[in-house]
Structure formats: C-alpha cells, structure tokens
Amino acid sequence: MKIKNNNIKAVDFFCGGGGMSYGMQQAGINVLGGIDFEKSCKATYEANIKGAKFINEDVFDLKEEDLEKKLPITRNDDNLLLIGCSPCQFWSIINTDKEKSKKSKNLLVEFERFVQYFNPGYVVVENVPGVLRKKGESGLESFINWLNQNGYKVHFKVHNTVEYGVPQNRKRFTLIANRVNENELEPVKSDFRLTVADVIGEKNGFAKITAGTKDETDFFHTAPGINEVTLKRLKKVKKNGGSRFGFANDPELQLKCFVGRENSFRDTFGRLWWNRASPTITTKFFSVSNGRFVHPDENRALSIREGATLQSFPKDYKFIGTSIAKVARLIGNAVPPEYAKRIGLAIVNN
C-alpha cells in the first residue's frame, strides 16, 4: 500500500493514548496536536506521537480562538483535518453509569463548534454505533445536516474493524466528511482478515506466562493475578473457545449469579478462539469475569500487551500509567491504529 506525499495536517480531539493519531501518522498525515482533558493520557501520547503537541484542555472550556494560538492552523484550509472521537460511555450498549457519563453526551456538539469555526477540508468522527441509533439525541443528525449544507460530501456508517486489518470484531460508527471535492470517502478495506493466532501466541513473540506475571519491561506482557477458585474454574474451561459452561455443573465452582440463568453473560470466563478474530477489546480486557477475555490456552486473562496487539497497536508502542487498570483503559478506549490508518488513507488518496 503506497502512501502518497500530501500536505494534510490533523488535530485529534479527545486523543486519549494516541491510537487515532498514530494511525493517521502511519497514513502519512502530519498530526499537529492531540487534545484531551485527562492528564493521565499525556505521557503515553507524547511517548508515541512524535512531533505532535499534547493539549491538556477540557473541550467544554476551550475556545476556538485559543486553539488557533496553540497550533499552526487557520480557517477554511482545504488541507486541515479535524478528528473527533469523543468518549462514548453515554451512548454505549455496555452497562455504564449513565449519570456519571452524562457529560460525554454533548461532546459531539462541542466538537461541531470547532468544525463550524475552522471549516476544514476534512472531518472525521469515530464513535460507538449508539450515536447513530440515537442520532437526534446525540447531536449527530444536526451535525450531518450542517455538513451537508456547507458543501461537505459525507460518508457515515457503522463499520466492523475486522474488515480493515484489525484482528478484532469491533463495530464503530465512522463519519468522513470531505469539502475538497465530490468524492465520498470510506476507510480502505483490507484484503484479508486476521485472527487471534495471527498476532499473539508464542510464535508471535508472546512467551507463556501465568496469572500474576509482572513484566517490568516496556513490552508489558503483564497479566493480573487470580485466586485459587478462579484458577480451578479456568482449568475446566475448554481450550480454544471454551465457556463457563465447563464448570457450570460443579456446585463448588458455579457462581450463584448464573444458577438458572444460563443465557446471561455467556461470554464471562470464556476463552478466545485461535482461528477467529477477538471479541471487542474493552477497558476491562484484563479481567476474566468481564467478558470473553481468557487466553485461548493459558489459565489467565489476556495480558496488557496482548490486548494492545489485538487492538492493532505495534509491539513497541509504549504505555505509561500508574496501574494495570489505567493502562487497560487507554488501550480499550483507543481507536485501533490500523483502522485509523485506513481512514487516513482514504483522505490521503483523495
């Protein structure tokens, strides 16, 4: 895939640990800066997104004119790309505290303010499918209307990242708006689909480890510890795609919350399949009880690096955080870099 020379420059709103910015750089786009109100993202972002400025601001408080002073961008620039992948807990189908996440509800509306002011050549929005299902309430409908009325050709659709070189089933709402010409731009599809076996396991540089292993190197092949009862449960879960039904008939091991509720939370304590893409990597992928996050063969949850690799982060991507949970949150919330790259290529190829 040949990357063309181009003059596209991007600003990444809600940049997190840099998944979108990294993918855009891989597509050949000049990422000028990332904006996020979480200071904990700063170290990871700056360690990986070379040449970009991390702006620690809350978008609710940031003024358009202030952004002009912080970054070398101007209004009505055909080569400017504004990216808005706002935190999406409020619109997620995963059970989240809706009260706590209420602030995230209006982030798209705040992002629109910057798009209207700068009128860039290109706009990208990536989010959970829920923003499309509730497009009136999420502000998406009025945003798309504004783009259409102001000369943008708008592509918006829910895509599964497994079709774009990411070894993971992850459905994401994606919008690409183009004001430069009449072309409707879509992420560039991959010619093949990757599976778990293509990216993790011993042949891919992941040594066998046990639960509780701490990797002090930047590789971060760390897996949280589990108690004895959980270990007994995992030993009964069939290798390569087994489920919690492996211990369902053992009264000592079966969890009370599952008795008589065989169809609830079927993926909990489940193993990944080697020959399939992984399920969606969430912020809790390091926990065996939060989904199908058990290693296909080993009796443990996915390690931090395995989760990052299934999200398509390169193996030398540095994650900096004060706890496993905080780093896993950066990874689970990220736009998979390979998917971001394929969004970027659609723009560069235009």
BAMI-332198 format. One record per residue: residue in one letter; x, y, z of N, C-alpha, C in turn. Coordinates in pm, whole numbers, plus 50000, padded with zeros to 5 digits. Atoms other than C-alpha are relative to their C-alpha. Layout:
N
AXYZXYZXYZ/...
***
This chain:
350
M500854988250000500005000050000500885012450000/K499104988550013501835030749874499375012350065/I500484987849935501505061950087500485012049919/K499674988550084501355093749883500525011650084/N499624987449934503025126549968498775008850006/N501174991449988500445150850095500295011050101/N499834988949907500015182750293498945000050109/I501085000449901497215170850519500585001150141/K499604998849859497585181950881498764998150086/A501175003949920495355169651160500115004750144/V500124997749856494165179151507499064989350053/D500725011549946492965149751716499355003950134/F500744996949877490265159551969499724986950076/F500245011949914489755135152263501004989049962/C498975008750060493065119052162500374987950084/G499665011449916493495095852462501474996549991/G498615004750007496625074552438500605000249861/G499394997650131497055082252068499724989849891/G500285009950105495515053251871499675006349866/M500384993250124493905076151613501185007849942/S498874992050047496905099651594501084991249937/Y498955008950050499335070651545499614994549861/G500465005250129497225055351264500055010449891/M499964989150098496935089051092501445002849956/Q498584998250036500725093351108500464988949906/Q499635011350085501105058650955499465001749858/A500564997450133498895070150667500725011549930/G499234989150059501305099150609499455013950031/I500604987149963499255126750774500825006450112/N499254992649899501005153550980499075003550116/V500844997449883499385152651325500655011350081/L499454988249931499895187051480499814999350150/G500265000349856498325180351816498854991150037/G501095007849943496085159752039499455007450121/I500644992849890493585174352285499284989950089/D500735008649907492385156152596500025006350138/F500054994049866491235167152940500604990850106/E499405009549904492695135753105501525001249994/K498554998049995496235143953211500764986749992/S499355013249996496965106653252500334994849859/C499705004250140496995103152867501325005949951/K498914991750053499815128252825501294992149977/A498705007050011502845105852892499984989949886/T500105010150107501635077852661499925006849863/Y500164993050127500595102152388501355005649953/E498744993450038503875121352391501134990049972/A498955010150022505995089452406499904993649861/N500225007150126504495076752079499695008949880/I500434991450112503135105751872501025011349985/K498874990850013506335123051775499605012549919/G500244987550072506125159451670498645006350025/A501334994449972502575164451799499995006250140/K500104993149871501675187752085498794994650076/F501135004549917499535173852369499415012250071/I500674988549939496995199952480499034994850107/N500815004949888495555192252823498885010150031/E501124990649985492205210352797498684992449998/D501375004950009488535203152856499345007249883/V500544993950122486815208852522498815009350029/F501104991049960483875225052705500525014150029/D499424987049963486225252852816500875006149890/L499074995350103488485255252511499285008749896/K500584990950100487755284552278500694997849865/E499475002050135488235282551902501225008949976/E498884990550020490495313251901501244995650078/D498865004749920492665298052175500724988649929/L499375011150072493245267051964500865005349885/E499224993650107494425289351677501355004950052/K498744995049942497055303651912500934988550040/K499205011349952498185269452036500614991749886/L499545008350112498575252651695500035008249870/P499914992550127499595264851345498894996149903/I501125003150089496125261551193499225012849969/T500794988450041493915285851004498634995349953/R501345003250044490295287350898499964997549849/N500265002650144488995274350560501194993749927/D498835006550060492125253350499499594986349946/D500375012850063491475225150249500854988450049/N499105010749954494415205750395499884997250151/L500185002249856493145207050755498984988950024/L500885010949959491585175950910499735001350150/L500375000149858489685177951240499374986550032/I500445013549962489135144751417499355000750137/G500695000049871486615139651696499524986250039/C500415013349951486485105651868499675001350148/S500314996549861484715116752181499704987650084/P500365011149910484395093752485498504997349988/C501355003450045481205074852426499214991950100/Q500665008549902480145058552752498485001950001/F501444997449991476725075352745499224992649891/W500725006150112475835060252405500344985249983/S499565013950013477405026152466498904990350043/I500965010349956475324994252491500544992750123/I499435006149879477734982352761499435007750119/N500594993449883476254989253103500985009650063/T499154990049936477805021553219499125008750088/D500734990949913476795046353483499615012249917/K500434989450092474705069753266500075013850067/E499904987149930474675096853535501455005149991/K498574996649998478465095953558500495004249860/S499504997550136478895096253180499195010749927/K500914990450065476245123153114500755011149926/K499244989250062478905148953035500474996149859/S499525004650132480135127652743498895000849894/K501154999550090476645130352591500105011449899/N500004988150086477275165152446501355003249936/L498674997250053480895161752337500005002049848/L500084998550146479945158151970499555014249964/V500504986550023478085191251991501145010150019/E498864991149976481215207952134501004999149884/F499085001950113483365193051856499485007549877/E500614993350116480915206751596500325015050000/R499684985849987481635241751727501345003249931/F498684997950062485285238351614499944997849849/V500155002650144484285223651277499365012149932/Q500674988350059481945252951211500945012049992/Y499094988649996484615278051308501124998549897/F498835001750087487555263151115499644996249857/N500425004150135485595248950818501134992549928/P498845007150058488375223450748499644992549873/G500235008050121488795203850426499384986550032/Y500445013549964488115171350610499614999350147/V500445002649862486305159350923499864985050018/V500195014249966486445125051088499384999150138/V500595003149869484205112751369499954984850011/E500055014449975484555077751518499404998150138/N500695001549872482275065151795499274986650006/V500805012349989480035037051921498795001049908/P501184999650088477115026851695498795007250063/G501134993749930474755041351961499775014549961/V500204985950039475375077051841499165000949872/L500805000150122473785067151509498574995550031/R501335004849962470895047951666499175011350062/K500704988949935470055079251867500525013249943/K499324988850065471225104451611499395013750032/G500634987449962468705130951712500505004750135/E499614996749862469575129652080501495002650016/S498544998749985473345126252032500565012449931/G499534988150073473545157351811500554996649863/L499415004350128474725136651515499175004949881/E500874996350112471705144351296500215014549958/S499824985850035472095182151319501425002749948/F498624998650047475885178751271500094996149852/I499975004750140475415158650949499255009949910/N500754990050078472795183850830500865012349973/W499134988350017475245212350889501084997249896/L498965003850096477995193950697499454999949857/N500615000650133475655187050405499695014049945/Q500374986450043474505223250395501215008749970/N498814991850018478075235950394501034993849905/G499175004550111479405217350095500854987750024/Y499255012349974480715185250251499294987949938/K500525013150041480295150950094500214991050121/V499915006949871479515129650399499764985049986/H500185014549986480065092350446499804997250148/F500135004349861478655078050768499344986250004/K500455013949999478165041650851500654992950120/V499365008449898478845015051115500864989649927/H499065009450061481934995351011500524990450108/N499355009549909483454964051169501505000249971/T498564998350022487204968951218500694987349949/V499385012550047487864932051137500195000349847/E499864998950147487424941750768501115009749959/Y499004989550029490194967850799501364997050063/G498675003749955493224948250914500174999350152/V499935000949853492354946951287499494986050040/P500425013749967492184911751442498934999650109/Q501004997949895489064921151636498655003849939/N501354995850036485314922951589499645012150086/R500274987549927484634959051685499185008949907/K500864991950086481694977651536500085014650045/R499814985949968482265015151517499295008849898/F500574989950088480295044051378501165008649948/T498934992050060482565062651135499415010049901/L500414989450092481975095650959501265006149939/I498934992750069484315110150697499315010549911/A500594989150079483335144150555501105006949919/N499014994650095485125158850253499415012349931/R500454987550061484725195050141500825003549875/V499034996450104487555194349885499484996549860/N500605003750128485695175949606498734991950026/E501305006949988482605154649539500124985450043/N499815014249969484125121249643499504996450140/E500375005449868482515101249921501124990750045/L498825007449955485415087450124499624989550104/E500225010949905485345053950303501344994450045/P498745006449958488015036350511500414989549897/V499485009450101490255014850288500004985950058/K500135013749948489374978050334501304992049984/S498865009150008491954950750396499684988749904/D500215011450090492464922050152499834986950076/F500095012449921492484896750435499535003150142/R500454998449862491114891050784500994992850093/L499075005749903493414884951078499254993050113/T500565007149885492734860451361500915002050121/V499204999349877493994858251718501364993249979/A498765007650022496584832151606501005007549913/D499104992450087498004856651352500845010250078/V499324988849933499074881751617500514997250141/I499445003149867499524866051964500414985350004/G499495013649988500894833152096501524999749988/E498545001349994504454820152125500695003549868/K499344997450130505214821851752500025014949964/N500024985550022504404859051764500735007850110/G499164993249901506784866452050499385001550138/F500634999249868504424861452347500314987350077/A499625011749919506054838052599498814995550083/K501045005149910503804815552802500225006150138/I499904994349866503044832253135498824995150084/T501115003649912500864825653438499345012650052/A500694988649939498314848153604500865005650111/G499174993649897500074873153827501405003649953/T498694996450055503124877153599500105015049980/K499764985650020504544912353612501205001649907/D498924997450094506604923153314500445014550020/E499514986449970508754952953414500565007249877/T499474993650122509894959553055498885007949930/D500984992450078508174982452803499034990849924/F500875009250074506694951252641498684998050076/F501214999849915504214949752935499164987349982/H500725012850011503334912652899499584995850142/T500425001349860501644915453240498584994950007/A501365005249981498624895153349499665000350149/P500364999249858496794902153677499834986350064/G500175012549926496674875553945498534996150013/I501375005049974493604853854009500054991250124/N499995008549880492514834854319499894985249963/E499955014650022492564797054361498714994749937/V501295004750053488844792354290499885003649852/T500054995950140489104812253965500914991349915/L499085008950072492114791253862499354986449975/K500705012950016490074759453924498935001049891/R501034997950103487274773853709500624999849860/L499374998950133489624782553422500544986649951/K499495013250038491124747553428498894991449939/K501145007750053487624734253348499415006249873/V500494993650124487034758753063500824994549883/K499355006550114487804740552738500945009849928/K499044991650075490854753752546499375004449869/N500384995250133490314774452233498485001949983/G501414996650021486854789652266499014994450101/G500895005549897485504772052576499285011050077/S500804990149926482954788652801499834995850146/R500225002949858481864789853166499134987650021/F500795012249986479594760053093500884988150036/G499065010549960482744739253152499984997250150/F500075002449854482284744153528498595002050055/A501384997049958478514750053535499404989150089/N500585011049923477764715653681500784996850127/D499225002249878480324718153960499485009750107/P500614991249900478464731554267501015008550077/E498964992349931481754742954422500455012149918/L499434989750089482744763754121498955009049934/Q501024991950067479474775753968499665012550083/L500354987649929478714811954056498495000750022/K501444999349967475374817554229499225008549900/C500724990950091474514846053990499644993549868/F500305006750127474494821153698499034988350015/V500895011449979472304794353856498635003549942/G501294997650065469174791853640500025011449900/R499914988850097470484819953416501074996749895/E498995005050095472384800053156500235009549883/N499864991350118471734825852886500505014050031/S499504986749964473014855853079501525000349995/F498554997949999476534869053023500774987449958/R499425012850047477514838452820501505000749978/D498564998950029480984851952741500885000950125/T499214998849877482044856653104500794987250024/F499085011349980485034833653180500264992349871/G499795007050128485124824552809501395002349945/R498694998950066488294818052611499845005349857/L499954996150141489214834252282500254987649914/W499685010450097489364812151973501285004149926/W498794997050078492714809751794499665004049857/N500244998550144491144808251450498915010349967/R500974989350024488754837751489500615013350045/A499624986949945489134874851544499545000550145/S500404998849859488894885051908498685007550011/P501154991349978485744900052056500495014350024/T499634986149975485704937652122500865001150126/I499124997749886488614947252348499475012350075/T500554989149918487004967952624501075004750099/T499044995049900488684986952908500254989750110/K499855010449895488284955353125500534986849942/F499555012350065490004930552891500984991850084/F499045007049914492464921253169499304991850109/S500775006849895489664905653378499224988349940/V500665011950054488374870153322498495000550018/S501454999949971484934878853463499275011249928/N500644988750068484274908553233499734997649852/G500275003150141483824890652901500834988249956/R499215011150055485494865452671501455004749984/F498644994649998488984876252770501034990350056/V499045010049953490624843652880500854995549881/H499075004550105493704833252680499504986749941/P500525012350061492874805352429500504987150066/D499435012149940495184780352607500375001650148/E499444998249865496654795252924498905004350098/N501034997449898494724798553251500165013850061/R499854986049958494704836453275499255008849902/A500574990150092493204867753126501085004249900/L499044994250094494824884852831500985009050074/S499034990649942498004903452917499765013849940/I500154986350049498234941052870500505001149854/R499484999150138500394937052556499144992149903/E500875007750090498114910252411498755008349964/G501174991550027495114933652448500345011149903/A499564989250088497064961752284500234994949858/T499725005850131498134938851998498704996749926/L501305002750061494544927751937499295013049960/Q500504986750040493744965051919500825005749884/S499124996650114496444966451644501075010350033/F498844991749964498954987351842501274992249966/P498735007050025502534979351732500624995650132/K499455005849876504564958951981500965009350071/D499094990749932506924987952050499295012650049/Y500764988549950504125012052144500135000350151/K499754999049856504885024852494498745004450073/F501144996349916502105025352753500515004050138/I499504994649872502725046553061498805003050089/G501114997849907500375045153359500334994950138/T499695003549861500245040753733499414986550042/S500575013149965498235008253727499614992649873/I500465008250112497194979353502498665005349950/A501354995450038493604992453507500065012849917/K499934987350073494645027153390500564998149859/V499435002650134496755013853101498974992549914/A501035007550074493984989253002498905009449951/R501024990150039491595018852993500455007749876/L499454993150118493885037352749499874991249876/I500035009350113494005006252530498574997449954/G501395003350034490304997052545499225011549940/N500694988150051489155032652476500555004849866/A499324994750120491515037352181499294996149870/V500345003950138490655037851813501134990749955/P498925008750046492565007751672500865007249895/P499144992350093495595023751497499904995649854/E500085004850139495265001551190498725004949933/Y501264994750055491655012351145500145015049973/A499754985650017492675048851194500835002449874/K499144998650119495365044250928499164998849872/R500805002450120492755031550681498995011349976/I500804987750015490565061950748500895010949940/G499024990150048493665083550693500344998049854/L499665002850139494505066050365498895004549904/A501134995450084491015073850229500165015049971/I499834985550015491805110850286501245003149915/V498744997750074495395109450157499814996449851/N500225004350138494265090649844499055009149923/N500934990750065491745118049774500765011549932/
***
